[in-house]
Amino acid sequence: MTLISGKPAKSLSENEISHLILLGIIIFGCWLRIMPAKLAGFPINDGGMFITMIRDLRHNGYSLPIFTTYNNQNIPFSYPPLPFFIAGMAADFLHASDLSVLLWLPAIINILLIPAFALLANAILKSRLKSAVATIFFALTPLSMDWYLMGGGLTRGIGQLFLILTSYYTFQLFNNRTTRSLILTIICGALVVLSHPESALLTLTSAAIIWIFSSRSKRTIFDVFLVCAGVTLICGPWLFYVLRLHGLTPFINAMQTNGNSLFLWTALFSFDFAQETGLQILGFLGLIGLFVKLGQNKYFLPAWLIVPFFINPRSSSRAAIIPLAILAAISLLDVILPAIHGKPGQKFRRRYLVTGLFLGYLLSYLLFNAFTLDLKLANNRLSNSDQDAMAWIRQNTPNNSKFIIITGESQMMRDPVQEWFPTITERRSQTTLQGLEWVWGPKFIDSILSYQGLINCILQDIACIKNQTARLGISYDHVYIKKVADENCPETEICQLEQALIKELRNSTEFRLAYENETTAIFKK
């Protein structure tokens, strides 16, 4: 104790410190999740297809349509509909545009992940301090923000929120059973099924692992049956409606695009799946925590981290980030800090100075990582010039026009131009593949590489466009091409190649320049 104004001052208890940490990380977490949307001013990266589906739902009086109008490709409206209901009703209630809802709602949902995770971590660790530290790791990890803050984070974020809440109530159900935990497990489990298909699979995996490492009594077996029956009962009307219209085909097709490549499992070996920049601090601490638990013959958290990679390799990190953050907290508080802090006999001031420097560096680095991601996300949006070009297309081209979009983007499934084009222009894009996983099945993964060849024609010539479109068997009457303004073109090989293609299109007798601005050129065939 110390004296302040003649009165003894009480030191903060562990619980009080934990509450302060949790309050601080929620405040920082809110800021870090709101900032990208504020800077971008337009939904980040993707979400064009979801905007169309929200509009389809609203125009249909909130009755599920048979198909979505997105890109005029008869894509079944079989995607779990809860996020579209939430977004549509939010737009109606707030009298807001659906674009505004898709900009801000993913950020709000992502903020809710922080207290939900803290609740789950505290139940597992039974230590407020460790759960608060685990929440810091979770909240500041790029993996817990990246895909959830984008426009498509509307569904991914809601799926992740109910994944965490279902895991929490499942843990409570199998360890401290109450009627409340049973009912909330059923409700949250049903909501995750109605939110995101991959999150539903990962939730089932997480719940199974929790049950295996909990009390497997006759009572819990009966509870498993009740949960399955309850989730089926709640989701039944939607499932019956979709199966009656489309059968199992859309779901089978989507499952076959899961990506079961051995390459996707290498992230588990390298522990770099948290998407950290530079030092893989969370991965390193989590790896130490993993072996700490193995050494203690406690296999629950290691199993929860590893098993999802063999169930759903493409999205396994969404479930794995939960035990990884918890293991990192265990590693930091039980192994790293005691080693740095030293023994009580050492000089008091030096011990606390070194510990404080380490914690300060660790927190600063985590914040730097998160802030860097924010700036990157804010720039990953459809530019104003592209929006202008697409608005011109909607107003000045026939409704039955068919476009190919050539941007040179190395990952076409993360290209905002490809996804937003059909939504804004209301015209058909022959190079936009979003949504076709529900139609093409295993062909979808193979087609990405083939279509990428056409997208990369930006670095070649007209012959490349002709050859690639002939090979893919697609027809078109317009070419939408990204360009670098002549006056701003640096003297680089790639820039000159881009300019060479555009100049060739301008001089060609087969194409006519129909529209141009500083970033976009549209040619009519």
C-alpha positions as CSV (number, residue, x, y, z in Angstrom):
1,M,0.0,0.0,0.0
2,T,1.0,3.6,-0.5
3,L,-0.2,6.8,1.2
4,I,-2.2,9.4,-0.7
5,S,-3.4,12.4,1.4
6,G,-2.6,10.5,4.6
7,K,-4.9,7.5,3.6
8,P,-3.7,4.1,2.5
9,A,-4.4,3.5,-1.3
10,K,-5.5,0.1,-2.2
11,S,-3.8,-1.7,-5.2
12,L,-6.1,-2.9,-7.9
13,S,-7.2,-6.5,-7.7
14,E,-6.7,-9.0,-10.5
15,N,-10.4,-8.7,-11.4
16,E,-10.3,-4.9,-11.5
17,I,-7.2,-5.0,-13.7
18,S,-9.0,-7.5,-16.0
19,H,-12.0,-5.3,-16.3
20,L,-9.8,-2.3,-17.2
21,I,-8.0,-4.3,-19.8
22,L,-11.3,-5.6,-21.3
23,L,-12.8,-2.1,-21.3
24,G,-9.7,-0.7,-23.0
25,I,-9.5,-3.4,-25.7
26,I,-13.2,-2.9,-26.5
27,I,-12.7,0.8,-26.9
28,F,-9.6,0.3,-29.1
29,G,-11.4,-2.5,-30.9
30,C,-14.3,-0.3,-31.8
31,W,-12.0,2.4,-33.1
32,L,-10.0,-0.1,-35.2
33,R,-13.2,-1.6,-36.7
34,I,-15.0,1.7,-37.4
35,M,-12.0,3.5,-39.0
36,P,-11.8,1.4,-42.3
37,A,-15.5,2.1,-43.0
38,K,-15.1,5.8,-42.2
39,L,-12.1,6.1,-44.5
40,A,-13.5,4.0,-47.3
41,G,-17.0,5.5,-47.6
42,F,-18.0,2.6,-49.8
43,P,-18.4,-1.1,-48.8
44,I,-14.9,-2.6,-48.6
45,N,-13.8,-5.1,-51.3
46,D,-16.8,-7.4,-51.9
47,G,-20.5,-7.4,-51.2
48,G,-22.0,-6.6,-54.6
49,M,-23.8,-9.9,-54.8
50,F,-25.2,-9.6,-51.3
51,I,-26.5,-6.1,-52.0
52,T,-28.4,-7.6,-55.0
53,M,-29.8,-10.4,-52.8
54,I,-30.9,-7.9,-50.1
55,R,-32.7,-5.9,-52.8
56,D,-34.2,-9.0,-54.2
57,L,-35.5,-9.9,-50.8
58,R,-36.9,-6.5,-50.1
59,H,-38.6,-6.2,-53.5
60,N,-40.2,-9.6,-52.9
61,G,-41.8,-8.4,-49.7
62,Y,-39.3,-10.4,-47.5
63,S,-40.5,-13.7,-49.1
64,L,-37.5,-15.7,-50.4
65,P,-37.1,-15.4,-54.1
66,I,-36.4,-18.5,-56.2
67,F,-33.3,-17.0,-57.9
68,T,-31.2,-13.9,-57.3
69,T,-31.1,-11.4,-60.1
70,Y,-27.4,-11.0,-59.6
71,N,-25.6,-11.0,-63.0
72,N,-28.6,-12.6,-64.7
73,Q,-27.2,-16.1,-64.2
74,N,-30.1,-17.9,-62.5
75,I,-28.1,-18.4,-59.2
76,P,-30.4,-20.2,-56.7
77,F,-31.4,-18.0,-53.7
78,S,-30.2,-20.9,-51.5
79,Y,-27.7,-19.0,-49.4
80,P,-28.6,-18.8,-45.7
81,P,-30.9,-15.8,-45.5
82,L,-30.6,-14.4,-42.0
83,P,-28.0,-11.7,-42.8
84,F,-30.1,-10.4,-45.7
85,F,-33.1,-10.1,-43.5
86,I,-31.1,-8.2,-40.9
87,A,-29.6,-5.9,-43.4
88,G,-32.8,-5.3,-45.3
89,M,-34.8,-4.6,-42.1
90,A,-32.1,-2.3,-40.8
91,A,-32.2,-0.3,-44.0
92,D,-36.0,-0.1,-43.8
93,F,-36.0,0.8,-40.1
94,L,-33.2,3.5,-40.3
95,H,-34.4,4.8,-43.7
96,A,-30.8,4.2,-44.9
97,S,-29.5,3.0,-48.2
98,D,-28.5,-0.6,-48.6
99,L,-24.9,0.6,-49.5
100,S,-24.7,2.4,-46.1
101,V,-25.9,-0.7,-44.3
102,L,-23.4,-2.9,-46.0
103,L,-20.6,-0.4,-45.1
104,W,-21.4,0.0,-41.4
105,L,-23.2,-3.2,-40.3
106,P,-20.1,-5.5,-40.8
107,A,-18.1,-3.2,-38.6
108,I,-20.8,-3.2,-35.9
109,I,-21.1,-7.0,-36.0
110,N,-17.3,-7.3,-35.8
111,I,-17.3,-5.2,-32.7
112,L,-19.7,-7.6,-31.1
113,L,-17.2,-10.4,-31.6
114,I,-15.0,-9.0,-28.9
115,P,-17.2,-9.3,-25.9
116,A,-18.6,-12.6,-27.2
117,F,-15.0,-14.0,-27.4
118,A,-14.2,-12.6,-23.9
119,L,-17.2,-14.5,-22.6
120,L,-16.1,-17.8,-24.1
121,A,-12.4,-17.3,-23.1
122,N,-13.4,-16.7,-19.5
123,A,-15.6,-19.8,-19.4
124,I,-12.7,-21.9,-20.7
125,L,-9.8,-20.4,-18.8
126,K,-11.7,-19.6,-15.5
127,S,-9.4,-16.7,-15.1
128,R,-10.5,-13.1,-15.8
129,L,-6.9,-11.9,-16.4
130,K,-6.0,-14.6,-18.9
131,S,-9.3,-14.2,-20.7
132,A,-8.7,-10.4,-20.9
133,V,-5.2,-11.0,-22.4
134,A,-6.7,-13.6,-24.8
135,T,-9.2,-11.0,-25.9
136,I,-6.4,-8.5,-26.6
137,F,-4.8,-11.1,-29.0
138,F,-8.2,-11.9,-30.6
139,A,-9.3,-8.2,-31.0
140,L,-6.0,-7.0,-32.5
141,T,-5.3,-10.0,-34.8
142,P,-5.8,-9.2,-38.5
143,L,-7.6,-12.5,-39.0
144,S,-10.4,-11.4,-36.7
145,M,-10.9,-8.2,-38.7
146,D,-9.9,-8.7,-42.4
147,W,-12.7,-10.7,-44.0
148,Y,-15.3,-9.5,-41.5
149,L,-15.0,-5.8,-42.2
150,M,-15.6,-6.2,-45.9
151,G,-19.0,-5.9,-47.5
152,G,-19.2,-9.7,-47.6
153,G,-18.4,-9.6,-43.8
154,L,-22.1,-9.2,-43.4
155,T,-22.6,-13.0,-43.6
156,R,-19.1,-14.0,-42.4
157,G,-19.3,-11.8,-39.4
158,I,-22.8,-12.9,-38.3
159,G,-21.7,-16.5,-38.9
160,Q,-18.6,-16.0,-36.7
161,L,-20.6,-14.3,-34.0
162,F,-23.0,-17.2,-33.6
163,L,-20.1,-19.7,-33.9
164,I,-18.5,-18.1,-30.8
165,L,-21.8,-17.8,-28.9
166,T,-22.8,-21.4,-29.8
167,S,-19.4,-22.6,-28.6
168,Y,-19.8,-20.7,-25.4
169,Y,-23.3,-22.1,-24.6
170,T,-22.2,-25.6,-25.7
171,F,-19.3,-25.4,-23.3
172,Q,-21.7,-24.3,-20.5
173,L,-24.2,-27.0,-21.5
174,F,-21.7,-29.9,-21.2
175,N,-19.9,-28.6,-18.1
176,N,-22.5,-26.6,-16.1
177,R,-25.8,-27.8,-17.5
178,T,-28.8,-25.5,-17.1
179,T,-32.1,-25.2,-19.1
180,R,-31.0,-21.8,-20.2
181,S,-27.7,-23.1,-21.7
182,L,-29.7,-25.8,-23.6
183,I,-32.1,-23.3,-25.0
184,L,-29.5,-20.8,-26.0
185,T,-27.3,-23.5,-27.6
186,I,-30.2,-24.5,-29.8
187,I,-31.1,-20.9,-30.7
188,C,-27.5,-19.8,-31.5
189,G,-26.8,-23.1,-33.3
190,A,-29.9,-22.5,-35.5
191,L,-28.8,-18.9,-36.2
192,V,-25.4,-19.9,-37.4
193,V,-27.0,-22.4,-39.8
194,L,-29.2,-19.6,-41.1
195,S,-26.2,-17.2,-41.4
196,H,-23.2,-18.8,-43.1
197,P,-22.7,-22.4,-44.5
198,E,-19.0,-22.7,-43.6
199,S,-19.5,-21.2,-40.2
200,A,-22.2,-23.8,-39.6
201,L,-19.8,-26.6,-40.4
202,L,-17.0,-25.1,-38.2
203,T,-19.6,-24.7,-35.4
204,L,-20.5,-28.3,-35.6
205,T,-16.8,-29.2,-35.5
206,S,-16.2,-27.0,-32.4
207,A,-19.3,-28.3,-30.6
208,A,-18.2,-31.9,-31.2
209,I,-14.7,-31.2,-29.8
210,I,-16.2,-29.5,-26.8
211,W,-18.4,-32.5,-26.2
212,I,-15.6,-35.0,-26.6
213,F,-13.5,-33.3,-24.0
214,S,-16.4,-32.7,-21.6
215,S,-18.4,-35.1,-19.5
216,R,-19.8,-37.7,-22.1
217,S,-22.6,-39.0,-19.9
218,K,-26.0,-40.2,-20.9
219,R,-27.3,-36.8,-20.0
220,T,-25.0,-35.0,-22.5
221,I,-25.8,-37.6,-25.2
222,F,-29.5,-36.8,-24.7
223,D,-28.7,-33.1,-24.8
224,V,-26.9,-33.5,-28.1
225,F,-30.1,-35.1,-29.5
226,L,-32.2,-32.2,-28.1
227,V,-29.8,-29.6,-29.7
228,C,-29.8,-31.3,-33.1
229,A,-33.6,-31.7,-33.0
230,G,-34.1,-28.1,-31.9
231,V,-31.8,-26.7,-34.6
232,T,-33.5,-28.8,-37.2
233,L,-36.9,-27.6,-36.1
234,I,-36.0,-23.9,-36.3
235,C,-34.2,-24.2,-39.6
236,G,-36.7,-26.7,-41.0
237,P,-39.0,-24.2,-42.8
238,W,-36.1,-22.6,-44.7
239,L,-34.4,-25.9,-45.5
240,F,-37.7,-27.4,-46.7
241,Y,-38.4,-24.4,-48.9
242,V,-35.0,-24.5,-50.5
243,L,-34.9,-28.2,-51.0
244,R,-38.3,-28.2,-52.5
245,L,-37.3,-25.6,-55.1
246,H,-33.7,-26.6,-55.8
247,G,-33.0,-30.0,-54.1
248,L,-29.6,-30.7,-52.6
249,T,-27.7,-29.6,-55.8
250,P,-26.7,-26.0,-54.7
251,F,-25.4,-27.3,-51.3
252,I,-23.5,-30.1,-52.9
253,N,-22.0,-27.8,-55.5
254,A,-21.0,-25.3,-52.8
255,M,-19.4,-28.0,-50.7
256,Q,-17.3,-29.1,-53.6
257,T,-15.6,-25.7,-53.8
258,N,-14.2,-26.1,-50.3
259,G,-10.6,-26.3,-51.4
260,N,-9.1,-29.5,-50.0
261,S,-5.6,-28.9,-51.3
262,L,-2.7,-30.0,-49.2
263,F,-1.3,-26.5,-49.7
264,L,-4.0,-25.1,-47.4
265,W,-2.8,-27.3,-44.5
266,T,0.7,-25.8,-44.7
267,A,-0.5,-22.8,-42.7
268,L,-1.0,-25.2,-39.7
269,F,2.6,-26.3,-39.9
270,S,4.0,-22.8,-40.3
271,F,1.5,-21.2,-37.8
272,D,1.1,-18.1,-40.0
273,F,-2.6,-18.3,-40.6
274,A,-3.4,-15.3,-38.3
275,Q,-2.4,-13.0,-41.2
276,E,0.1,-11.0,-39.1
277,T,2.5,-8.6,-40.8
278,G,6.2,-9.2,-40.1
279,L,6.7,-11.1,-36.8
280,Q,4.2,-13.8,-36.3
281,I,3.8,-13.0,-32.6
282,L,0.4,-14.5,-32.1
283,G,1.4,-17.7,-34.0
284,F,4.7,-18.0,-32.0
285,L,2.9,-17.5,-28.6
286,G,0.1,-19.9,-29.7
287,L,2.6,-22.6,-30.7
288,I,4.3,-22.4,-27.3
289,G,0.9,-22.5,-25.6
290,L,0.0,-25.6,-27.7
291,F,3.0,-27.5,-26.5
292,V,2.5,-26.3,-22.9
293,K,-1.0,-27.9,-23.0
294,L,0.4,-31.1,-24.6
295,G,3.0,-31.3,-21.9
296,Q,0.2,-31.1,-19.3
297,N,-1.8,-33.9,-21.0
298,K,-4.6,-31.4,-21.7
299,Y,-5.7,-31.9,-25.3
300,F,-8.9,-29.8,-25.6
301,L,-7.4,-26.6,-27.0
302,P,-4.8,-28.3,-29.2
303,A,-7.5,-30.4,-30.7
304,W,-9.8,-27.4,-31.2
305,L,-7.0,-25.6,-33.1
306,I,-5.9,-28.5,-35.3
307,V,-9.0,-30.5,-36.2
308,P,-10.8,-27.7,-38.2
309,F,-7.9,-27.7,-40.7
310,F,-8.9,-31.3,-41.7
311,I,-12.6,-30.5,-41.8
312,N,-12.7,-27.3,-43.8
313,P,-9.2,-26.2,-44.8
314,R,-10.2,-23.1,-46.7
315,S,-12.0,-21.5,-43.7
316,S,-10.4,-23.4,-40.8
317,S,-8.7,-20.3,-39.4
318,R,-12.1,-18.8,-38.5
319,A,-12.5,-21.5,-35.9
320,A,-8.8,-21.9,-35.1
321,I,-8.3,-18.2,-34.1
322,I,-10.4,-18.9,-31.0
323,P,-8.1,-21.5,-29.4
324,L,-5.0,-19.8,-30.8
325,A,-5.7,-16.5,-29.0
326,I,-6.4,-18.5,-25.7
327,L,-3.2,-20.5,-26.1
328,A,-1.3,-17.3,-26.8
329,A,-2.6,-15.8,-23.5
330,I,-1.5,-19.0,-21.6
331,S,1.9,-18.9,-23.2
332,L,2.4,-15.2,-22.3
333,L,1.2,-15.3,-18.7
334,D,2.4,-18.8,-17.7
335,V,5.7,-19.1,-19.6
336,I,7.0,-15.8,-21.2
337,L,6.3,-13.2,-18.5
338,P,7.6,-15.4,-15.6
339,A,10.8,-16.0,-17.5
340,I,11.3,-12.2,-18.2
341,H,10.1,-11.0,-14.8
342,G,12.7,-13.1,-13.1
343,K,12.9,-14.3,-9.5
344,P,11.7,-12.2,-6.5
345,G,15.3,-11.9,-5.3
346,Q,16.4,-9.8,-8.3
347,K,16.3,-6.0,-8.3
348,F,12.7,-4.9,-8.2
349,R,13.0,-1.9,-10.5
350,R,14.9,-3.7,-13.2
351,R,12.4,-6.6,-13.2
352,Y,9.4,-4.4,-13.7
353,L,11.2,-2.2,-16.2
354,V,12.1,-5.1,-18.5
355,T,8.6,-6.6,-18.1
356,G,7.0,-3.2,-18.9
357,L,9.2,-2.7,-22.0
358,F,8.3,-6.1,-23.3
359,L,4.5,-5.7,-22.8
360,G,4.7,-2.2,-24.3
361,Y,6.5,-3.5,-27.3
362,L,4.0,-6.4,-27.7
363,L,0.9,-4.2,-27.4
364,S,2.4,-1.5,-29.8
365,Y,3.2,-4.1,-32.4
366,L,-0.2,-5.6,-32.2
367,L,-1.8,-2.2,-32.6
368,F,0.5,-1.4,-35.5
369,N,-0.5,-4.6,-37.2
370,A,-4.2,-3.8,-36.8
371,F,-3.8,-0.2,-37.9
372,T,-1.8,-1.2,-41.0
373,L,-4.6,-3.6,-41.9
374,D,-7.1,-0.8,-41.5
375,L,-5.3,1.4,-44.0
376,K,-5.1,-1.5,-46.4
377,L,-8.8,-2.3,-46.1
378,A,-9.8,1.3,-46.6
379,N,-8.0,1.4,-49.9
380,N,-9.5,-1.9,-51.1
381,R,-12.7,-0.5,-52.5
382,L,-14.4,0.3,-55.7
383,S,-12.9,3.7,-56.8
384,N,-15.1,6.7,-57.6
385,S,-13.9,6.5,-61.2
386,D,-15.1,2.9,-61.5
387,Q,-18.4,3.9,-59.9
388,D,-18.8,6.7,-62.5
389,A,-17.9,4.3,-65.4
390,M,-20.5,1.8,-64.2
391,A,-23.1,4.4,-63.8
392,W,-22.5,5.5,-67.4
393,I,-22.9,1.8,-68.5
394,R,-26.3,1.5,-66.7
395,Q,-27.5,4.7,-68.4
396,N,-26.1,4.3,-71.9
397,T,-25.9,0.6,-72.9
398,P,-28.6,-1.8,-73.9
399,N,-30.0,-4.0,-71.1
400,N,-28.8,-7.2,-72.9
401,S,-25.2,-6.0,-73.2
402,K,-22.5,-8.5,-72.2
403,F,-19.1,-7.3,-70.8
404,I,-15.7,-8.8,-70.2
405,I,-13.8,-7.0,-67.4
406,I,-10.0,-6.9,-67.7
407,T,-8.3,-5.5,-64.6
408,G,-5.1,-7.4,-64.2
409,E,-6.0,-8.2,-60.6
410,S,-4.0,-11.2,-59.5
411,Q,-6.8,-12.5,-57.3
412,M,-10.0,-12.1,-59.3
413,M,-12.2,-13.3,-56.5
414,R,-11.0,-10.3,-54.4
415,D,-11.4,-7.8,-57.2
416,P,-14.1,-5.3,-56.3
417,V,-14.6,-4.3,-59.9
418,Q,-15.6,-7.8,-60.9
419,E,-18.1,-8.3,-58.1
420,W,-19.7,-4.8,-58.0
421,F,-20.0,-4.5,-61.8
422,P,-23.3,-6.5,-62.2
423,T,-24.9,-4.8,-59.2
424,I,-24.2,-1.2,-60.2
425,T,-24.5,-1.5,-64.0
426,E,-27.4,-4.1,-64.0
427,R,-25.6,-5.6,-67.0
428,R,-24.1,-9.1,-67.5
429,S,-20.4,-9.6,-66.7
430,Q,-19.0,-12.7,-68.4
431,T,-15.9,-12.7,-66.2
432,T,-17.7,-12.3,-62.8
433,L,-17.7,-15.7,-61.0
434,Q,-19.2,-14.7,-57.6
435,G,-22.2,-16.9,-56.8
436,L,-21.4,-19.5,-59.4
437,E,-20.0,-21.9,-56.8
438,W,-23.7,-22.7,-56.1
439,V,-24.1,-23.7,-59.8
440,W,-20.8,-25.0,-61.1
441,G,-19.6,-27.1,-58.2
442,P,-16.2,-28.6,-58.7
443,K,-15.9,-26.8,-62.1
444,F,-15.8,-23.5,-60.1
445,I,-12.3,-23.9,-58.7
446,D,-10.9,-25.0,-62.0
447,S,-12.5,-22.1,-63.8
448,I,-10.9,-19.5,-61.6
449,L,-7.5,-20.2,-63.1
450,S,-8.9,-20.2,-66.7
451,Y,-10.7,-16.9,-66.2
452,Q,-7.6,-15.5,-64.6
453,G,-5.8,-16.0,-67.9
454,L,-8.3,-13.6,-69.6
455,I,-8.0,-11.1,-66.7
456,N,-4.2,-11.1,-67.3
457,C,-4.6,-10.1,-70.9
458,I,-4.1,-6.6,-69.7
459,L,-0.4,-7.2,-70.0
460,Q,-0.7,-8.6,-73.6
461,D,-2.7,-7.7,-76.7
462,I,-6.0,-8.1,-78.5
463,A,-5.0,-11.5,-79.7
464,C,-4.9,-12.6,-76.1
465,I,-8.4,-11.4,-75.5
466,K,-9.7,-13.3,-78.6
467,N,-7.9,-16.5,-77.8
468,Q,-8.9,-16.6,-74.1
469,T,-12.6,-15.8,-74.8
470,A,-12.7,-18.4,-77.6
471,R,-11.2,-21.0,-75.2
472,L,-13.7,-20.1,-72.5
473,G,-16.6,-20.1,-75.0
474,I,-17.9,-16.7,-73.9
475,S,-19.4,-14.0,-76.0
476,Y,-19.3,-10.3,-75.4
477,D,-20.0,-7.0,-77.0
478,H,-18.1,-4.6,-74.6
479,V,-14.7,-4.6,-73.0
480,Y,-14.3,-2.9,-69.6
481,I,-10.6,-2.3,-69.0
482,K,-8.6,-0.7,-66.2
483,K,-6.0,1.7,-67.3
484,V,-3.2,4.0,-66.0
485,A,-3.6,7.6,-67.0
486,D,-1.1,8.6,-69.7
487,E,0.2,11.6,-67.8
488,N,0.7,9.6,-64.6
489,C,2.2,6.5,-66.2
490,P,5.6,5.7,-64.6
491,E,8.3,4.3,-66.7
492,T,7.8,0.7,-65.8
493,E,7.4,-2.3,-68.0
494,I,4.0,-3.3,-66.6
495,C,2.6,0.2,-67.1
496,Q,3.8,0.4,-70.7
497,L,2.2,-3.0,-71.4
498,E,-1.1,-1.8,-70.1
499,Q,-0.8,1.3,-72.2
500,A,0.1,-0.8,-75.3
501,L,-3.1,-2.8,-75.0
502,I,-5.3,0.2,-74.6
503,K,-3.6,2.0,-77.6
504,E,-4.1,-1.2,-79.7
505,L,-7.8,-1.3,-78.8
506,R,-8.1,2.4,-79.7
507,N,-6.5,1.9,-83.1
508,S,-8.4,-1.3,-83.8
509,T,-11.1,-1.4,-86.4
510,E,-12.9,-4.1,-84.4
511,F,-13.4,-2.0,-81.3
512,R,-14.6,1.6,-80.7
513,L,-13.9,3.6,-77.6
514,A,-17.3,4.2,-76.0
515,Y,-16.3,5.8,-72.6
516,E,-13.1,6.8,-70.9
517,N,-12.1,8.4,-67.6
518,E,-8.8,8.6,-65.6
519,T,-8.9,4.9,-64.6
520,T,-11.3,3.1,-67.0
521,A,-11.8,2.6,-70.7
522,I,-14.8,1.0,-72.2
523,F,-14.7,-0.4,-75.7
524,K,-17.6,-1.5,-77.8
525,K,-16.9,-4.5,-80.0
